[in-house]
């Protein structure tokens, strides 16, 4: 008679570790190792993060530096939050500046080179939903000769008041894509990105819709070395006001 499958023993003592805990543990270990391997550590903050551009920067600096973007509590634990548990003398001072959009930059580069790198780093990209428009973009009523008739459904889906008139895409009324200082809607973000791919580059419309409104920037917040600690006022100001006040 075959053995009943319902009688299989179940061992409750064997449990797998959560992948998240292993990942956090590795980050802590890597940061502790970086504290030993590099002479200087910085906290930095940023505007309009672009992952690919940060990846390119990491590749560019991999011979002399290392960048960490992880959970704030994880990075604080790795550095230590007080003299009693800090990874190296004085490095716990960085922890309270890990607020909002911030990360750690470990390096052996001279201080002047680092400050120049962060000051000059600037990568332009198309704005994303929720970003503030840098200027007002308005389309005027009339034919949009730059587009083929196949584009009409897409343009209409993005909220543009268009129709086909004798096979030509036509804007039936003036339309404001975005307004300066106001958040860009999902539809406007699509228009700013996709329309520029179809517009003739010599037209004024291209210069408007092809404009890259988002700029990925980095700001130094503070610097630690074995014999010095410094706070950068400009970078501190980029953190959210309530967090910056807590750090001052």
N, C-alpha and C positions, 0 to 999 in steps of 0.2 A: 504494500500500500504506500503511495507517495507521501512524503513528509509534508505536513501542513505548512503553508507559507505564513500562516498567522502566528506561528510559534517562534518566529525569528527573534532572537534577543536584541535589544536595543541598548547600546551603551551611551549613557548620558554624560559621562565624564570627559569625552573628547569633543572639544569645541574649537572651531577655527577662529583665529584672531581676525578682528575686523581689518579690512584693507586700509581703511582710513587711519587707523592707529599706527600701522606699519609705515605708511607714507609720512605721517607727522614725525614719527621717531627718526626716520631717515633725514628729514629736513633739520631736525634739532642736531643730529650728529654732524651733518654737513656744515651747519653754521658754526658749531663749536670748532670744527676742524679749520674753517676759514679764519676764525679769530686767531688761531695759532699760525696759519700759513701766510697771512697778509699783515702788513705793518699798520694799515689804516682802515677804518670803517666809517661809512657815512650812512645816515638816514636820508632818503630822498622822497619827494612827492612828485606827482605828475598831473598833466592835463591831457585829456583825449587819448588815453592809452590805445596803442595799436600793437597787437601781439607780434605780428610779423616784423615790424620795425624794431621792436625790443629784441626779438630773436637775432636780427641782423647786428644790433649793437653788441649783444652778448658774444657773437661770433667774432666781431671785430676786436673785442677786448679780452678774449679768453686766455691769452698768454700772460696777462698781467693782473686780471681782475675777475671778480665773480659777483653776479647780481642775484638777489633773492627776492621773490615776491611770493609771500605765503601768508597764512593766517597770522594776524597780529599777535595773538596770545602764544602761538607756536614760536614765533621769532623772539618774543620777550622771554619765554622760558629758556630758549637756547642761549641768549645773552646773559640772563639773570636779571632779576628785578631789584636787587639790593646788593650791597657789598658782600653780604653773607653767601649769596649763591651765584655771583657773577663768574663768567667764564674766564675773565682776565681782569686785572686791576683797572677799575674805572669804566669798563665797557657797559656796565648796567645802566649808565647814564643815557645811553641810546634808547633804552626801552620805552621810556615815557613819551618819546617823540614818534613812536610807531603808532600813529593814529590816522584814521581816514585812509586815503589812497597813498600808501607809503610802502617803501621797501628798503632793503639793505644793499649797500654797495661796498664790497671789500676790494682793496687794491694795494699794489705796491708802487703805483704811479706817484710822482711828486704832487704835492698839494696844488701848485699852480696849474699843472696839466689837467688835473681833475676839475678844478673850478672853471677852466677855459672850456673843457669838453662839455660840461653841463650848461654853461652859459651860451655856447654856440649851437648846441644840439636843438634842431628844429625840423620836424618832418610834417609836411602838409598832406592832407588827405581829405576825402569827401566827408561831409558832415553826416552824422548818424542821427537817428530819431532821438529827440529830446535835447540835442545840442542847440545852443543859441545861435541864430543866424547872424553873420557878421555884417550883412546888409540886406536891404529889401530887393527881392527879385520879382519883377512883374512882367507878364506877357501881355502884349497888346492884341486886340481883336484883329482877325485877318488870317490869310492862308499861312500855313507852316510848310513852306516849300521844301524844307530840309528832310521831311519825313515821307516815306512811302505809305500807301494806303493800308499796308499790313500793320502799321503801328497804331492805327486809330483805336482799336479796341483796348490796347494797353494804355494809351494816353487817357482814354475815357475812364478806365478802371482806377487810375491814379487821381481822378477828380478834375481833370481838365475838361472844360466845356467845349468839346470838339465834335465835328461831324465830317462826313465825306461829301465834298461838293465837286462833282464831275471828276471823281477819282483823286482829288487832292484833299489832304487833311486841312481843316479850317477851324480856327478858334472863333467861336461864335460870340464871345464876350471877353473883355479884359479879365485877366486872372492873376491874382497875387499868389505866387508859389510860397514865399516866406517873407516875414517882416523882420527887420533888424532888431536884435535883442530879444526876440521871442523864440520859444522852443520850436524846433523843426518837427513837423508831424511825420508819421510814417510815409504818407503819400508824397509829401514834399521831398523827403529824403530819397525816395525812389526816383522822382523826377530829376533831382539834382544829379544823381548818379547816372541814370540810364539815358536820359535825353542827350546828355553831352556826347554820348558815344555815336549819335546819329547826326549831330549838327555839323554843318560845314565850319571848319575852324576859322575861316576868314570873316565870319559874320559876327555882329555885335552880340547876338543871342548866345553864341558859343562862349564868349567871354563872360557872360553872366551865368549861364547854366553850367558851364564847365568849371566854375570857380570852386576851388578846394577850400571850404570854409572852416575845416577843423585843423588845428595844429597840435601835434603831439610834442609836448615840452617836458623837460625834466628840471627839477629844482632841488638844490642841496638844502637840507634842513639843519643838519648838525654833523660834526666830524669828531671822531675819537682816534687818538693814538696813545701809545703807552705813556707819553709825557704831556699830553695836551687834550683839551676838549673845547670845542667852539660851536656856537649856534649862529646860523645864517638867518638874518631877519627876513630877507625876501622869501626864502623857502618856507619859513615858519608862517608867514602871512598867507601862503597858498593853502595851508591846512584849514579845515573848517574853523570858524571863529571860536566856537566853544572849546574845541580841542586845542587850538593854539593858546588860548587863555590858560588852559590847564598846564601847558608845558612851560609857560613863561615864569 
